[in-house]
Every structure is written in structure tokens, then in C-alpha cells.
Amino acid sequence: EGAGVVILEELEHAKARGAKIYTEVTGYGLTGDAYHITAPAEDGDGAFRCMTAALNRAKLSPADVDYINAHGTSTMADTIELGAVERLVGNAASKISMSSTKSSIGHLLGAAGAAEAIFSILAIRDNIAPATINLDNPERETALDLVPNKPRARQIDVALSNSFGFGGTNASLVFQRYNG
């Protein structure tokens, strides 16, 4: 069990009350691939389209992303998500860190998206990519930094948080460091 709450506030309101602003939500993507009641399509197209839409709304390219909080449930779907991310980021993969915070806190189901958004915001605030704990034997090689077992200090200005649910309901959020 767990919970997470993210409170969104208009920028002008936050500035007027002197709030410390860590990030802005600059993009989102939503897709429904309706492939199967529990499994994603093997080509990862729903996830790819979702992440693409989020980055397009944020007016960013995949190369602008520093950190991805993967949906990462430690199931066969992880390989599908990895393939979709690799397709999305292409040659920029080696500069991107991606981890699954579910490895640390478990799958919170309805609260997972909020908790992972919080991890993404804190990654930007603290310039630390959270670890994917117990990642000793990845199923396959990737140029992405999967942040195995220990958090990694690095500059993080843009984070993409993925939540890919049962029935092919996909959501991605883009967070950017606030430099106002």
C-alpha cells in the first residue's frame, strides 16, 4: 500500500505567494491501445505514441530528456517498454538514465503514477537518478543507463514519467526544471 499526492498550481499563483517551484509539467501524453486486458502490444507502439505525444506537447526532442521513470513492473512488459524507449530516443540513449522506482516501493496500482511523478520531480530537484534496485541481470543490453542498484548523481533538467496500465491505458508526463 502507498499513496502520493501531486498538487498542481498555476505558475502565476505560485509566484505570487512566493512558493519554491521545483518543476513545471510541460507535456503529457495519453494513449489507449486496447491490445489485451493485461499485456501491452509486443511492438510497444502504444507506449511509443504516448511518450512521443508528451514530448511534442512539451516542445522537446527525445534528446532533451535526462531521466525516465519507467513503468517498470519487473515483468515481460519491461522489455517492451525498453524497446519503445529505445525507439523513441534513438542515438540519444547513452545520455539518458532510466530506472524503475517500483523496484524500491512496489507497485502501488492506483497510486503508482503519483508516486512516480514525485520521484521524477525529486530527481530534478536533487539531480539524482533513483536506482533500479536488485537489477543484477538485465534481460538484454541497452545503451540506456538503467541505474542498477545505486542512485546516480547527474544533471537532470527534464524527466519523463511513464505509467502504462492494464488494458493498454498509457500516460506519460514531462517535467522540466523551473528556471524562472
N, C-alpha and C positions, 0 to 999 in steps of 0.2 A: 504494500500500500504506500501511497505517497500523494503529494499534491504540489502544485506550483501555480503561482498567480503572476501574471504579467499585466501591469496597468499601463495602458496607452494614454498618452496625453498630447494634446495639441502643442506644437512647438512654442507658439507664442505664449500660451498659458504657462508652460513650464518656465520659460524665460522670465515672464512677469513675476512669478513667485520665487525666482532665484534658485530653482531646482538644479541639482547636479545632473547633467544629461550625459549618459554614457554612450548611447547608440540611438540611431534612428531606424525605424522599419522603412526601408526604401523600396522593397519589392515583395511580391508574393506570387505564388503560382498554385493553381488548383486544377487537378485533372481527375477524371473518373474513367478508368479503362475497362471496368466491368468484365474482366477476363475470367475470373474464378472467384468463388466465395472467400477463399483464404489465400490463394497463391497469386503472385504478380505474373504478368506475361513474361515469358522467358527472354524476350528481347529487351525488356526494361523500358519499353517505349513510353509508358505512362509516366514513369519517374523522370525520364529524359525530358519529356514535354513539360512536365511540371517545373523542373529546375530551370529550363530554358525560359519559360514564361516569367518566373520570378526575376531572373537576371534581366530580361528585356524590360520589365516594369521598372526595375532599378536603374535602367540605362547603363548597365555594366556588361563587360565581356567576361567569359569564364576565367580569363587570365587575371582578372581583378580580385578573384576570391583567394583568401588566405587560409581559411579554415572551413571545413564542412563537418557539421554534426550529423553523422549518418543515422538513418533509421535503425540500422544495425541490430537485428534481433538475435544474432548468432544462430541463424537458420540458413537453409539453402538460398533463401531470398537475398542474403548478403552478397553473394556472387553476382546476382542480377543487378542489385543496386551498384556494386562496384563497376560493373560493365557500363551501366548508364552514366555514372560519374566520369569514367574514363572517356566515353564517347563525347560527353559534354565538354570536358576541359582539354582534351587532346594533348598537345605538346606542353601545356602548362602544368601537367600533372606533378612534375617533380618539385614544383614550388608550393604545392598545396598540402596542408595537413588535414587528415580526415580521421575522426575517431567515433567510436560508439560509446556514449556515456551510459547506455543501458548495461554495459558490462560492469559498471560500478553500482548502479542503483536498481537494476532490474527493469522490467517492462511495466510501466505504470498505467498502461492501457489509456484510458481517457485523459489522464494527467501527463502522459508522456510528452506530448507536444509542448506544453507549457514548461515542463521541467527542462526539456532540451533547448528551448528558446532561452531559458535562464542561463544554462551552461554556455550557450553561444554568446550571450551578452557579457557574461563574466570573462569569457575567453578574450573578447575585445578589450574589456576594462583592464584586465590584468596582463595581457599579452602572453597568455599561457594556453597552449593547446592541451585539452584534457586527454588523459591516456585512455587507450583501449586496454583494460586490464585482462590478464590471462590470455593475451594474444601471443602464443608461442609458436604456432604452426599455421600461418596463413595458408588457405587452400591454394592460392596461386600468387605469383609475383605481380607487383604493380609498381609503377613509378611514384604513386602517391605515398606520402608519409603517413602510415596508419597509426602512428604514435603508440607503439607497443609498450605496455606495462608501466611507463613513467611519463608524467606530463612533460611537455617540452616548451621552454621559453622561446618565444619568437614574436615578431611583429605581426599583429592581427588587426587589420583595419576593416576587413569585410568578412562576414561569416554567413554561411548558407546553412539553414537548419531544415532537415528533411523529416517528414512524418508521412509514412506510407502505410495506410491501413487496410484492413480486411475489405474485400470486395473491390479493390482497386481504387480506393479513395486516397488521393495523394495531395499533400500540401508541402510547399517549401516557402520559407521566409528568408529574406535577405536583410541582414543587419549591417549598418555601417557606423564606424566611429563618428561621433559628433565632433566637428571641428569649428563650431560656430563662435 
